[in-house]
């Protein structure tokens, strides 16, 4: 044991603990697709019937089913082991993601730091690869963005390791990446061009990669056909629906510079500046950088599609630290590097504050954290949950029921607004709860209205002090926080 716990191996212990803690606390979803287009798909297969938790993408058959099938298989395995709590199922899926991400990051960091002779700098690079604040958060998401990014990352790692550089295997990994999320094709295109143009690999190698890719694509079509119950080719359905018919734009559009501007602020301004400056520097001084050939096509094609969400950039997060490291190494070779201690201290402070936040808070605005609280605290009681369209944690958007987390003892009611809440709705034999989403500046007003109606705040999607600090800290769009109130006659 003592021999195994060398100084070298100990640098991995803290990041691993961070990943596990984040997986445990990051309850719920960053975006609803993470839940309804994966876990509710899996519930469809488990229950053998359509249900109220299935989004429109299911009926249009535009989503690949590889990831829902993994969730389905894992849940069946957990049920066989006697684990029947859906919140435990979700945690295991996050933990599985975290473990996969951990070992891939470890291997990639070791591979790309082999030429570094300074052991301290090498350790800093390895730790940064794990502990850049958004890496643990994204690395525990059982989402299509994360799993697509991880398998693409795996393929690039396999290429960099000469002993693993088997074109057919690379193609299989790239195909898996594509089946998790089709948009990774833009990064695959950039990587393929880099292999041909910069590395000058033989055309035959690329053909073998393509062969492996299409083998997986064919198997994916068979899997989708089994899952949906009829022959379907989901890549075409997705393209036709979201690009030809432009259905995606109905969910909102953004200007072409969306990703460029958000990259400055989403990671926090100091870190966003470091990423942006590193990219620009490499673009000017080292256009052959593999990371540029991967990221720029991915960024460009996402930018020209009208519908944009920053989560679409998540597959690229695993190349952020290597890109900055490469820019630093290029500067170091030319003796242009300098060490602004104040700037470095600011980066470290910002990063570790943000890291501490993502380690302890639930994902998103806390929908599933509230649902978990109801499940745990009122399991032996009959419960009535009233909420607005985006407030009720068990009735997302007013029309999607979370079948995975629904309980027989809980009934959900949709209200148009807070003004529709009145005493006539109170059921004297049930626990009466009201859930609502509020934003900065609304908390005191909403709390005052509900308190006057004999409701008491019993749970928030995240601690309110943390919500308020987080919004001031990041300076990005306020997504709100969900609050849960309980009616109490004792206050009358």
N, C-alpha and C positions, 0 to 999 in steps of 0.2 A: 504493500500500500504506500509506504513512504517513498519507495523508488518511483512509483507511478506519479505521485504528487510532486513532480519537479517544478521548479520555477516556471519552466516553459508551459507546462500543462495548467498551472494555476491561473494563468492569464485568461483561460477559457472558462474558469469556474464562475466568476462574477457575471460575465455576459449570459451564461447558461441560466443562472439564477434569475437574472433580469427577464429573460425570455419566458421562463416558467411563471414568474409572478405576473407578468403582463398577460399571459394566456389565461391565467386564473381570473384576473380582475376585469379584463376587457370583455365583459359580458355583452352579448347582443351584436348589433351590426353597425358598421360605419355608414353603409348605404343599404336601403331595403332590398336591393337585388341580391345582396349577400345572404339574405334569409329566404325571401320568397322565390327566387329563381334557382335555389340550390336545395335548401332544407325542406321547403314545402314541396318541391318536386320529388324529393326522396320520400316524403310522407305519402304522396300519391301512390308511389310504388309499394310502400308498406301496407297501405290501406286497401289498395286494389281498386280505387274509385276516385273520380274527380271530387274536389272539395272546394270550399270557399276561400282557401288560402292560395289558390293557383292564379297567377297573374295572366294578363292577356298574351304574354310571350309563349305560355304553354299551349294555348289553343291555336296560335299561329305557327307553332312548332318551329320557332326560330332559334331556340337555345340548344347548344350541344348538351348531351346528358352524361358525359363522362364523370363530371364532378358530383352531380346528384347520385350517380350509381355508386361512387366511392362512399358517399355519405350513407346511402342505403345499406351497403355491405357492412360498414362499420357499425351502424345501429343494430343490424341483425346480430352481429357478433357480440355487441354489448348486451343485447337482450338475452342471448344464449348464456352469457356470464351472470345473468341476474341483475343487470343494471338497467332500470326502467325509467329513471328520472330524465326527462328530455334536456334539462339544464346540464346534467352530467354528460349527456351525449354531445352537446354543443362544446363543452369544455374539452372533451377528448379530441374532437375535431380540431379545435384551436391548438391543443397541445401537439397533435400530430403535425400540424403545419409548422409550429415553432421548432420542433425537433428537425424536420426536414430542412428548414431554413438555416438553422444553426450549423448543421454539418456542411451544407453547401457554402455558406459564408466562410466558415473555417477553412475549407479546402481551397476556395478561391483566393482568400487573403494569403494563405501560405504559398500558393502557386505564383501569385503576382508580386510577391515580396522576396522571391528567391535571390534576386540580384542585389538586394540591399544588404550591405555588410555591417551597417550600424544596428546592433541588436536592439537598442532602445527605440530607435525610430521604427524599426520593424514591429516592435510590440505596440507602439502607438498606432501604427497603421492597422494592425489586426484588431485592436480594441475599438478604434474608430469605425471599422467596418461593421462591428456589432452594435455599437452604442450611439451612433448618430441617432438622435432622439426618435425620429419617425421609423427607423428600421425595425426595432422590436414591435412597435404597434402594427405595422403592415405585415410583419412576419408571423403574426398569430392569427391573421384573418383567414378564415376558410372561405375565401372569395375567389372569383374567377381571375381578378387582377393579380392577386398574390400567387396563385398556383400557376398561372400562365407565366408570370415573371420568373418564378423559381425554376420551372422546367427549361425555359429559355436560358437562364443563368447557368443551369446544369449543362446545357449543350455547349455554351461558350467555354465553360470550364473543361469539358471533355476535349474540346478542340485545342485548348492551350496546353493540356497535358499530353505529351507525345505518346505516352503508353496507352492513352485512352482515345487517341485520335483515329477512330474507325468511322469513316464516312457514313456507313449504313446506320450505326448507332446514333451518330449525330442527327441523322434524318429522323430517326424514331423519336428522339427527345424533342426535336423541333416540331414534329407532328403532334406530340402530346401537348406541347405548349399551345399550339394552334387550337386544339380541341378544348382547351380550357377557356380560351378567349381568342376569337378570330382576329381581333385587331393587332395581335402580336405579329401578324404577317408583315407589317411595315418594318418592324425590327429585324425579322428574318430576312427580308429583302436587303436591308442595309448590311447585315452580317454576311449574306451570300455574296454581295458585290465586293465587300472588303476582302473576302477569301479569294475571289477571282482576280481583282484588280491590284490590290496591295500585296497580298501574300503570294499571288500568282500560282495558286494551287491548280492542279490539272483539271480540265473540264470533266474528266471521267470521275474525279472525286466528287464534284458537285452533282453529277448525274446520280451517283450512288446515294448521296445525301437526299436528293429529290426522291429516289426510289423508296428510301426508308420513310420519308414524309408521306408519300402517297399510300404506302401500306397502312400506316396509322390512320390516314384519312378514310380509307376504305373500311377499316375495322370500326372507326367512329360512326360511319353511316350504318353499319350493321347494328351497333349498340343503340343508336338513335331509333332505328326501326323497331328494335325490341322494346325500347322504353315507351315510345309513342303508340305502338300497336299497328303501325302502317309504314310503308316505305317512305322515308323522308331523307332529304339531303339538307341538313340545317345550314351549312354555309351559304347556299344559294338562297334559302328562305330568309336568312338574316339580311343578306345583301339586298334582296329585292324589297323587303319590307322597310328597312331603315335608310337605304340609299336611294333606290329607284322611287319608291312611294314616299320617301322622306318622312316616315312616321316619327323617327327620332327627334326631328325638329319640333314636334308638337309638345315635347317636354322642355322646350326652351332652347334658345340659340345665344351664342356669344360671339364677340368680335374676333377677328383672326389673331389678335395679339394676346388672347386670353391666357394661354399657357405661359407665355413669356413674362407677362406681368405678374401672374399668380406665383410663378417660380421664385420671384423676389420675396413674396410675403408669406406664402403658405409654410415654408420651412422656418420662418422667422427671418427678419430682414438681414441680420448679420450672416446667417448661414446661406440665405438665398443669394446674397451678393457674392459670397465665396464660390458658390456653384456656378453662377452666371459668368463671373470673371474667369474662372478656370476653363469653362467651355469656350469663351471668346478667345482666350489666350491660345489654347490648343488649336482652335480653328485657324488662327493666324500663323502660328509657329510650327504646328505639327498636324497638318491636315490628314495624315495617314493614321492617326489614332483610331484604334478599333472602336473605342467608346463613342467617338463622334459619328462614325459610320453606322453605329447601331441607333444612337439617340436622335440624331438629326432627321433621318427619314421618318422615324416614329413620331417625332414632334411635328414635322412638316405636314404629314398626311392627316394627323389629328387636328391640326390647326385649320385646314381647309374644309373640314366637315363642320357644318353649322352648329350641331349640338355638341357641347363641350362640358365635361365635368373633370375636376382635377384628379379624381380617383383613376381616371384613364391613364395617368402618368405613373401609377403605382408599380407596374412591371419594370420600370427603369430605375427604381430606387437602389437596386443592388449594384448599379454601376456608378453611383454618385461618388462614394469614397474612392474607388479606384481611379475615377476620372480626375478628382482633385489631387490624388497622390501622383498620378502621371504628370499633371501640370507642375506640381512641386518638384518632382524629379527632373523635369526638363529645365526648370529655373536653376536648380542646384548644379546641374552640369555646366551651365553657362555662368555660374557664380553671380546670378542676379537675385538670389534669394535673400530675404531679410526677415527678422523676427520682431515684429512690433508686439512687444509684450502686453501692452494694454489691449490691443486688438485680440490677441490670442486668449487673454483672460476673459474678455467679453464673450468670445465664442464659446469657451468652456462653460461659463456661467449660464448663458442662455441655453446651451444644449442640455446641461444637466438639470436645470429647472424644468424644461420641457419633458425631458426623459422621466423625471419623477412624476410628472402629471400623467403621462400616458401609462405609466406602470400601475397607477392606483385608480384611474377613473374607468367607468364603463365605456363601451364604444358608443359613438353617436351622441344623441341627446338623452339616452337612457331608457328607451322604450322597454327593452327586455329586462333591464335592471328593475324597473317598476313591476313588470309582469312576474319576475322572480320573487320580488318582495310579497306580492299578493299571494302567490303560490305557497310561499313558506309561512307567512304570518296568519293566513286565514284558511288554511287547508281543512280545518274541521268545522268551518262555518259556511253558511250560504251567503253569497256575495253578489251585490249589484254594482256594476262599474258603469258610471255615466261619464261621457267625455265628448269633446268636440272632434271634428274630422281628423285633426292631426294631434289629438290629445290622448285618446284611448289607446293604451299600449297593446290591447288585444284585438283592436279593430282598426288596423292601419289604413289611413286615408279614407276611412269610413266604409270601405267595401272589401277589404282583404282581412280575413280572419286568420290569425296565427294558429293553425290546426296543431302544429307541433306543441305549442304551449297551452292550448285550451284545456280547461278543467270543467268537470261536470257541475261543480259547485259555484261556478261563476257565470253570470249573465251580463251581457254587454248592451249598452244603449247609446245611441248616437244622438247628440244634441247639435243644433245649428251654431249656438254660441252660449256663452256664460249666462246671458239674459234669459235663456230658456230653462234654467235650473230653478225649480221651485219646490216647496214642501210637499206638493201633491205627488211627487215622484218617490218620496221616501217610503220604503217598505219596512215596516216595524219589526218584521221577523228576520230581516237580513242585515248584514253589514253594508252600509251605503257609502260608496266611494265615488269621488269625482276626480277625473284626471284631465289635465290641461297643459298645453305648451305655452310658455311665456318667454318673453325676450327681455333684454336689459332695459330697465326703466319701467317695466310693467309689473315687476314682482310685488312691490308694496301695494299697488292698487288692487291687483287680483287677490292678494292675501287679505286685504281689508274687506273686500266684498264678500269673500267666502267665510271669513271669520264672523261677519255680521249675520251670516245665514247658518251659524253653528257648525261650520266645518273647521277641522283642525288639520294642519299640514303634518302628514305622517312620513312622507318619503319624497325625496327629489331624485331625479335621474342621475345627478352627481351632486356632491356637496355644493351648496349655493356660493360659499366663499371661493371655492375652486372655480366654479363657472364664471364668476365675476372677474377673478384674477386672470383666468385663461383668455377671456375676450379682450381684456386690456393688453395682455402680453403679446398676442398674436396679430392684432389689428387686421383681422380678416372678417368676412361676413359672419354676423351673429346668427347661429342656427337655432338658438333657443335652448331651453331645458324643460323637461317634463316634470310636473309636480303632481303629487297624489294627496288628496284630502279625504278625511273620513268624517262623516256626519256624526255628531255627538249630541244627544239630547241632554246630556249632563251639563252642557254649557248654557242651557236655557234658564 
